[in-house]
Amino acid sequence: QVQVVESGGGLVQPGGSLRLSCTASISWANILVMAWYRQVPGPGQRRKVAARIDHGGNTEYGDSVDDRFTIARDNAEVYLQMNNLKPEDTAVYLCYVLASNYSNYWGQGTQVTVSS
């Protein structure tokens, strides 16, 4: 069973920065995609992608993050640098891994709260 572990969430004031980290228990050679999703609690709320990076290093970002977020990786550890955070960025951030055998895995999530 592949394990996916996130860290780095917390409380930050508007305009501040946080760096999230996600580690998968398999090597990057066996990963197709790693991504960060975020989910706001409440009925009907769906997980929305914040950023993703594929095996070739190509990155994509969700519409709501514009250029404030940057995803990068070091081996099978992926980072999400979040700058100029806004209250609407408050959510549980979950790491997602799509393995090369097309199995997918989720971490348990880390809470990010942006509030003054």
C-alpha positions as CSV (number, residue, x, y, z in Angstrom):
1,Q,0.0,0.0,0.0
2,V,1.4,3.3,-1.0
3,Q,1.5,5.9,1.7
4,V,1.0,9.6,1.1
5,V,1.9,12.0,3.8
6,E,1.3,15.8,3.8
7,S,2.8,18.4,6.1
8,G,3.1,22.2,6.4
9,G,-0.4,23.4,6.9
10,G,-1.4,25.9,9.6
11,L,-2.8,29.3,10.4
12,V,-1.5,32.3,8.5
13,Q,-2.5,35.9,8.1
14,P,-3.8,37.3,4.7
15,G,-0.8,38.1,2.5
16,G,1.3,35.5,4.2
17,S,3.0,32.4,2.8
18,L,3.0,28.7,3.6
19,R,4.9,25.7,2.1
20,L,3.2,22.3,1.9
21,S,5.1,19.1,1.5
22,C,3.9,15.7,0.3
23,T,5.9,12.5,0.4
24,A,4.9,9.3,-1.4
25,S,6.3,5.9,-0.3
26,I,7.2,5.0,-3.9
27,S,9.9,6.3,-6.2
28,W,9.2,9.0,-8.7
29,A,10.0,6.5,-11.4
30,N,6.7,4.8,-10.5
31,I,4.6,8.0,-10.4
32,L,2.7,9.5,-13.3
33,V,1.2,12.6,-11.5
34,M,1.3,14.2,-8.1
35,A,-1.1,16.9,-7.3
36,W,-2.5,19.1,-4.6
37,Y,-6.2,19.4,-4.3
38,R,-8.2,21.5,-1.8
39,Q,-11.5,21.0,-0.3
40,V,-13.7,23.4,1.6
41,P,-16.1,21.8,4.1
42,G,-19.8,22.0,3.5
43,P,-22.5,20.3,1.5
44,G,-21.8,19.9,-2.2
45,Q,-18.2,21.0,-1.9
46,R,-15.9,19.1,-4.2
47,R,-12.2,18.7,-4.2
48,K,-10.6,21.1,-6.7
49,V,-7.1,20.8,-8.1
50,A,-4.8,23.5,-6.9
51,A,-1.7,22.3,-8.7
52,R,-0.3,19.2,-10.4
53,I,3.0,18.0,-11.7
54,D,3.5,15.1,-14.0
55,H,6.4,12.7,-14.6
56,G,7.9,14.9,-17.2
57,G,7.9,17.9,-14.9
58,N,5.0,19.7,-16.6
59,T,2.9,21.8,-14.2
60,E,-0.7,23.0,-14.2
61,Y,-2.6,25.2,-11.8
62,G,-6.2,25.6,-10.8
63,D,-8.0,28.7,-12.0
64,S,-8.4,30.2,-8.5
65,V,-4.7,30.1,-7.6
66,D,-3.3,32.2,-10.5
67,D,0.4,32.8,-10.1
68,R,0.5,32.8,-6.3
69,F,1.2,29.0,-6.0
70,T,4.2,27.1,-7.3
71,I,4.5,23.3,-7.3
72,A,7.9,21.6,-7.5
73,R,9.3,18.3,-6.6
74,D,12.5,16.7,-5.3
75,N,12.4,12.9,-6.0
76,A,9.1,11.7,-4.7
77,E,8.5,14.7,-2.5
78,V,6.3,17.5,-3.9
79,Y,6.1,21.0,-2.5
80,L,3.4,23.6,-2.9
81,Q,4.7,27.1,-2.2
82,M,1.7,29.4,-1.5
83,N,2.3,33.1,-1.4
84,N,0.0,36.1,-0.9
85,L,-2.6,33.8,0.7
86,K,-6.2,35.0,0.8
87,P,-9.0,34.0,3.2
88,E,-10.6,32.1,0.3
89,D,-7.6,29.8,0.2
90,T,-8.7,28.3,3.5
91,A,-9.3,24.6,2.9
92,V,-8.0,21.2,3.6
93,Y,-5.2,20.5,1.2
94,L,-4.9,16.9,0.0
95,C,-2.0,15.3,-1.9
96,Y,-2.9,13.0,-4.7
97,V,-0.7,10.4,-6.4
98,L,-1.3,8.6,-9.6
99,A,1.0,5.7,-9.9
100,S,2.4,4.2,-13.1
101,N,0.0,1.3,-12.8
102,Y,-2.9,3.8,-12.7
103,S,-3.6,3.2,-9.0
104,N,-4.4,6.4,-7.2
105,Y,-3.7,7.4,-3.6
106,W,-4.7,10.2,-1.3
107,G,-3.1,11.6,1.8
108,Q,-5.2,12.5,4.8
109,G,-4.9,16.2,4.2
110,T,-3.5,19.2,6.0
111,Q,-5.5,22.2,7.1
112,V,-4.6,25.7,5.8
113,T,-6.4,28.6,7.5
114,V,-6.0,32.1,6.3
115,S,-7.3,34.6,8.8
116,S,-6.4,37.7,10.6
